[in-house]
C-alpha cells in the first residue's frame, strides 16, 4: 500500500508551489484595520472545548468578547474566566441554541445592542453489525434521525448563524471576519465518522461558497486533527473510541484556539492542524487507496 516515490515527490512539489503562491498573495494582517482591544468577537459554542479556549485567547488580548452557548451555568463560568484574563466588564454572555432560529435572532439583537457529532460507522448507526445484512426499517429510521441531529449541529447551525450575522458584520465591522471550526475529517474522510465527516464537509463548502459571495468578509476555517477532551460523550450516536485515546494523544484545545485566532488575524482561508496534514489532502487526490488504508488502520476498522 506504500505509494511510489514519484507520487510522493509530485504531491510534495504541488504542496510547495501552492504554499509559495499563497504567501505571495495573502491579505494584509487584520490588525492593520482594527486594533486588538477594539475587536468585537462573538464565540458561538463557548461553554466548553475549543470555543471556550478561543474566548480565553481573545479576552486575554483585550477584545470585547460575547460568549454564547446552550449551557447557561457553564457560560457564567467562562465569563468569569474571560474577566480574569482580560479587562473586567468587556465580556458578556448569553445562553442560546444556535440551531434555534429564534435564539439566533435574540443573540443578534443582544450583540447589536452591546457546532454534535456522529462517530460510528454508518451501518452501525442503523443497527447492523454484519456488513452483509440488510437494515431493518427501524434501523434505517434511526440512521436518518441520527443524521438529522448531526446536520442540525454541524450544518444548519452554521448556516443559520451565517444568515443571521453576515449583514450585521458587514454593516458594523471595519474588518469583518468569520471563523468556522471544521475538522480534518471534512476533507480526508475516515471510517466510523461517516455522518460527522459528511456534515462537517457540508458546512465547510457552505462557508467557502459564502466567502465568494461576500468578498468583504474574511472567512477562515480551521481543520484540526483529533482534539483532546470528552468530545465523544456528547456524540449523537455515542460510538466507541476506536483510535488512540484523544485525551492523551489529541491536540491541546489551547493550541487549536491560539491557531484559530492567528488564522483570523492573518486572513487565512483553510488551516490544517498540524500543518503537514495539508500534504495528506494532496496525497488523497493522487493516491487515495493509500490514505484509505491508513485511515482504516488508524481507526482499527475492518470490514
Order of alpha helices (4+ residues) and beta strands (2+ residues): alpha-beta-alpha-beta-alpha-beta-alpha-alpha-alpha-alpha-beta-alpha-beta-alpha-alpha-beta-alpha-alpha
